[in-house]
Amino acid sequence: MIVLSESTEQIEPSASASENKLMTEAAQLLGCKVYYIPRDFERCGTAENALWHIPNYPKVNG
């Protein structure tokens, strides 16, 4: 399983940022592969560009 996370050190401290960080850490502890994505597309322009570093995985039925 993969997890897309907006949790980065550059996010201003807030309750939701703390919760996001904890969920990301929990996913890693459970063995999920975590990929970090930007909170907005200011630097990358589009959602597709934001996901450039995530490999294609085979589809799983079920």
C-alpha positions in Angstrom: 0.0 0.0 0.0 1.2 3.5 -0.7 0.3 6.7 1.1 0.4 10.2 -0.4 1.2 12.7 2.4 1.4 16.5 2.6 3.3 16.3 5.8 6.6 18.2 5.5 8.7 20.3 7.8 7.9 23.4 5.7 4.2 23.4 6.8 3.4 25.9 9.5 2.6 24.3 12.8 -1.1 23.6 13.4 -3.4 20.9 14.8 -4.1 19.5 11.4 -0.3 19.5 10.4 0.5 17.6 13.6 -2.3 15.1 12.9 -1.1 14.7 9.3 2.5 14.1 10.6 1.3 11.4 13.1 -0.8 9.6 10.4 2.2 9.6 8.1 4.4 8.2 10.7 1.8 5.5 11.6 1.6 4.5 7.9 5.4 4.2 7.8 5.4 2.0 10.9 2.8 -0.2 9.3 5.0 -0.7 6.3 3.3 1.6 3.8 5.5 3.3 1.2 5.0 7.0 1.8 5.3 9.6 -1.0 5.3 13.3 -0.2 3.3 15.7 -2.3 3.0 19.4 -2.1 0.0 21.0 -0.4 -0.6 23.2 -3.4 0.6 23.3 -6.9 2.4 26.7 -6.7 5.8 25.2 -7.5 4.7 22.3 -9.8 1.7 23.8 -11.6 -0.6 20.7 -11.8 -1.6 17.6 -9.9 0.1 15.4 -12.5 3.3 17.3 -12.1 3.1 16.9 -8.3 3.0 13.1 -8.7 6.0 12.8 -11.1 8.1 10.9 -8.6 5.5 8.2 -7.8 6.1 5.0 -9.8 3.3 3.2 -11.6 2.0 0.2 -9.7 0.0 -2.7 -11.2 -3.8 -2.5 -10.6 -5.1 -4.9 -8.0 -8.6 -6.3 -8.4 -10.6 -6.9 -5.3 
